[in-house]
């Protein structure tokens, strides 16, 4: 969408940037892949051809939307891993929204997913904002409303304390870094406990998990993989509350929480 420069206030610019970041989920808090390569991979190039032939009529050649929605800002695409979420939509369609099912192979779906992820990474790369972005352009929310959300609906106080782990947090980070940390905190490695039918228990860093397989890396560095129907699996995710909150936060919540965080000096 083309918008004249004079029509956009600084607050609107950062609001739109945050909207893009949320739609991309960024982060599902999992480690982000490297930014889009200069030269697309063969899978991305194949996916582009598949997308052009099957999807571009509605979603646009660059996946930014047309008759169908913008897929570069799609939360479903951002949360997808290798086509696990994109595939069912392609195969089943969304008849209620005018999208017919497409009978594509697993390989075709995987390539389309690779192309869409590449387009999202390009979007992230182009949306770079300097760390020294002025506080006055970010500070558009209500600190009082942010505090109320922190202590109430957001559930933040269940894990954090303004007088404890967050004391003076606004002096530790630049405004942009503080907002980033607030939404996508570092650390919080997921671990898993796997109990085998024999009763043997294995623990380690969670490397992979889907409905069929779980994999971990144990303390010795060995990569171990098990079928989920043959093991009891218990995942410990210290950032689970943050991951869930990303799907619930509104733009107003983000601005208000940030305004409150900026008071913790």
Buried (B, 14 or more C-beta within 10 A) or exposed (E): EEEEEEEEEEBEEBBBBBEBBBBBBBBBBEEEEEEBEEEBEEBBBBBBEBBEEBBBEBBBEBBBBBEBBBBBBBBBBBBBEBBBBBBEBBEEBEEEEEBEEBEBEEEBBBBBBBBBBBBBBBBBEEEEBEEEBEBEBBBBBBBEBBBBBBBEEBBBEEEBEBEEEBEEBBEEBBBBEBBBBBBBEEEEEBBBBBBEEEEEEBBBBBBEBEEEBBBBBEEEEEEBEBEBEEBEBEBEBEBEBBBEBBEEBEBBBBBBBBBBBBEBE
